[in-house]
Every structure is written in structure tokens, then in C-alpha cells.
Amino acid sequence: MTTVWTILGAVLITLVLAVCFLFFVMRPMLRKKLMVGAEGLSKELHGRPPLKASAASLDSYEGFVKDGIRGLGALGLTEEAVVFVSGAGTSLIIARSSILSATTTTSISGGGLATNRNAPKLVISWKKPDGTEPQVAFSVDSSAQEWADEIGSFPGFTLV
């Protein structure tokens, strides 16, 4: 019987330590990344408010590599561009005039990571000046479908 209590005690202690680690270590780190992303987004937009903004995570990419761009950050939409700033301060600016498609999906692979979560991802494909067509997938704080609709709904703007 003492063995059972010892095992239960060890499990309880492990659980308490895990919760403390998440609350006191991981939570402040994630909050800092979100703050860096939000501040970077404000700098990229020169203080102007975006049409739409959200906490986001760039989960997957295909066709380009930019150091420090993956992970948690802030996503903003303006009349001219879709802007993502990661928690590392690296930004990705996609001109709306170059966007080929803005859709949602639950499964995408690229950038060394395949994502298969139930939550829909915002997937943006665009054409770069060199002719390549990169693609990125974001997990957004709000509805991915709303983002896709908003990107394609600007007056006078049509997806190529």
C-alpha cells in the first residue's frame, strides 16, 4: 500500500511542478513574444491601425526561408499588405496586389513541419518578383475563414 501512495505522491508532485513551469516560465515567454510581435507590427505600420489584427503563429511555409520568421507573433491586414511580425522581431510583408490566394485548410506541409490540427489555418500564396510562388500557413487567434474573406474582399481588389 505504501508503494501506491509513493507513486501517487510522485505523480502529484510532477503535476504540480509541470503546472508551475508552464505558469511561471512558459507563460511569460509567450507573452513576451506576443508583445514583441505587436510592437513590431505597430512599427511596420508606422503607428497606423490595421484593418484587422490578431495574435498568430506562422506554422508552415513553402518556397522561401527567412530566419526567425516562424512561431508566435502578430498578424495585421492593411489596404496594401498582409504583415506578420514574429516574436523574434522578424517581419514578413506580403503585398495584397501579389496575393494569388487566401484560403483555409486543416492540413498543410512545408518548411520542415507538417501541421494536422483540427483548427483551420489561414493559407496565403503570393507571387514574388522573381516569379516564385511561396505559401505560408498561419494559426490565427480569430477565425481563419474571416481572415481569408477579408483579404479578398477589399474594394477594387481581386485575387489574381
Summary of the structure (lengths in Angstrom):
residues: 160
radius of gyration: 19.4
end to end distance: 70.0
largest distance: 74.2
contacts: 469
relative contact order: 0.15
helix: 34%
strand: 34%
